[in-house]
Structure formats: C-alpha cells, structure tokens
Amino acid sequence: MKNKLLLIAAASAFASTLPVRGADFEVGPGTTLSVSGLFTVGVKDSLVSNITPNDTRAHNSELRVDDNTSRVIFSGSTNIVWPGWKALFYIENRFTANAEPIDPLMPGLPPGMTQYTAGNMTGWANGPTYAGISGPFGRLILGKSTFYYLDGLDYGYIGGALGAGESYRAWDAQALGVFNMLSQVGTSIMAGGHAVAGLPLATLQIDRTQNAIEYDSPRIAGFDFTIGYSKNPYNSPNNSEPAQFGRAYEDGGCWWERLRYNNGGFMASASKLDVVVQGGNNTALQAVYLNNILPGFIQGPLDTHAYRLTAGYKLPMGLKFGVVYDDTSVDNGVIGTRLKAERHIVEVPVSYNWGKSAAYVTYNKASSTSNLPDSGATMWTVGYDYELAKKTFAGIFYTTLNNASNGNYQPFLSTTVLGGTGPSTGENFRQISLDINFWF
C-alpha cells in the first residue's frame, strides 16, 4: 500500500477530475482501486443571540462534539481498449463520527439512547457517486454529482484546488461561508404577527445533483471547463403535470456550466446554474408552508437561476487572497407570495501560511433579498490551524453570523447545533470551535 496523490479517473488527462489522498491498490493488470477520505470532528461552543420576542427555543447556547462531514471514498479505474482511455468509478460515503446514525431497520432503542442524522449525510453512496470514461479529450460521467455548490471553494486535499474561496485545512462545517451564505437565499414571511421560517437554497438544488450527466474538459494552458445536465436533479417520482402550474414534466431540467483558469498563482472561475422544476413539482418545503402557514395558497415552482464569479492570487510568500461574487434568484421565492427572491453575496477570503501554521480571515456579506427589505446578513470567520502530521491538522475558529431584521441565514448543518434549531429570522449566531481533520 503506497500513499500518494491520486487523480480519480486519469488525472494526467484533465485537471477537473477530483484528486484524493489515499491508498492505491493494484487489483489487476491496468486496474486500480483507491480508498481515501476525511475524518473530521470538533468541539463547539454555540450561541444564538438577539433573540426575537416570539422565539420558542428551549435554549440558546450549547457545548457539544460535532462532525464536520466525515467521509470514506472508494474509487478506481481500469484501462480499456484504446490507449490512454480508462473506465472509472467514484463512491463517496458520508458518516457522522460523533453520534449514532438513524437506522431504519432498528425498531426501538434502549432507554436513554438517541439517534441522529446530519440532514441526509449519513449513508452509503450519499456523496457524489458516479461511473464514466476518461481519456485525452476529458471525461464523461453519469450518476450523482455536485453541480455549482462548491464552485469557488478551495479544498485541495480531496479535490477542487482551483478555487479562490476558503482553503481551511482543518474544516469546521459552520465556519465555511460557501456552505451557508453562498448556498442560501435569506427570505421569510409574516405569520401571526412575526417573521418565521426561511428559504435555504441548498435544499432546493445544487448540493448533490441526481441523474447527472457531466463532461469535464482537459486542462489546456491553465483553462478547463465543465458542462453538466440533469433532467431530474431532485430524483422526484412525481412526473405529473399539476394543473395550477401548467407545466409539463418534460419542460423541466437543470444545466450547469463552469469555466476555470489556474496558472502562475492566479485563479479565476465563472459558473452558471439554471434549474427549472419539472411539472412545477416543488420540494416538501412547499407543502410545509402551504399546510401549516398559508392553507389553500397556491405557490408557483421555485425555479433557480444563479451565476458565480471568483478570482484569487497566491503569493510565493504564502499569502493568498480572493473574492467570490454570487447572484442567485428563485422564482416565487418569497414564501407566501408570487414574488421573485434575488440576492447577491460577496465573499473575501484571506489566508497566510508559514511553516506548519496557517491563519485565515473570511468575510461574507449578503444583500437584502429582492421584495424583502432588511433581509441580508454578514458573516465573519477568523481561524488558525496547525499541521500535526502530514495531512493531519488541528484548528481553532471563531465565527459570527448576523442576520438583519428580516434575514434568515443559517449555519451549515444547523440541525446539528442547539437541539436542531439554528437562528430564527433576525437572530444571530456565534461559534467557537476546536477541530481536527485527518485526510487519508
């Protein structure tokens, strides 16, 4: 078993293939199996402040151990009949390192024992999972892929080292702005005289796009591009045509395009995403709002249109800085209305590496959502991490997320903090965390 930097599907052919750190096994002539992943866990002190008068949370502070998206990855490739061509596969499996996952086959639990899940993270093949072919002209993959969601993020130890965004070596899930600010549109509605609920964009699209077809080009003179398409990105079983939306199932779909450049310390990218809900079929989020808050109200489909621009520069002395701009709009996105929700976010990451140490400052600012005044937010993260061993890092982070009076941005995986209740509309969030990442 030999540790080395892998390219999951013929890295020499194209830069956009996700590289992973792991163990490489030769299982036959021209066939390689790789095992890699990330074990990451942290101790976190969280606090929700600026509590609204009608808030019903049981408590506003908590100290807990939390998982930061640990995973095990199985991947492999095999030579096929044409020289330089390979068949490939990739299976990413998320798990929670700090708690017992929910087991649907377990009918009951011993007294005092509880189970939990971080959203839909825990399970076999619930990360990006696909198979395909790679060669001198790039790669083509089919399966479940990540469209748009991570564009701009720098996460070099498991791939994506072309981003201008955050590059923390010791991850903290709630500290990463790209997972909360950049993946949400902060909206709310009025019910019972106070603002409630929000619209987390990540639940509507982009995280792990299902039924995906993706082409990644070779990297030429620092440039590469990606085109992705899915006819059914949510894997919705409902292909009927709801009369109130007047849209056929075949009218929906998802397109994603990305162009990147990385050369001589300079990196830049431009991405575009368009999601048209099939048949007007919305997510379960719609039913919750309609049944519990506005019974009988008919809301249009939440079609999503977004683009993201990034740029960054890394100096030889270890200083790196960048900027990320994201503009996202959601049709019918102001819940309870037919109004469009559109907002833009600017992220400015700065980091400095010296020896085994690295320090980070990242600032995020979201504008107010269109048709909803005072619905923006700001977020600051200050962090430091240290290389304990090769690819093993410990870090400490301080993060604040401040919502305007009608803003409803949430920490990433907010269901894992404060009893599953992140900040409500107009409330703020603060966290201090000590985290350790072991990349293998």
Summary of the structure (lengths in Angstrom):
residues: 440
radius of gyration: 21.7
end to end distance: 12.4
largest distance: 68.8
contacts: 1547
relative contact order: 0.17
helix: 7%
strand: 48%
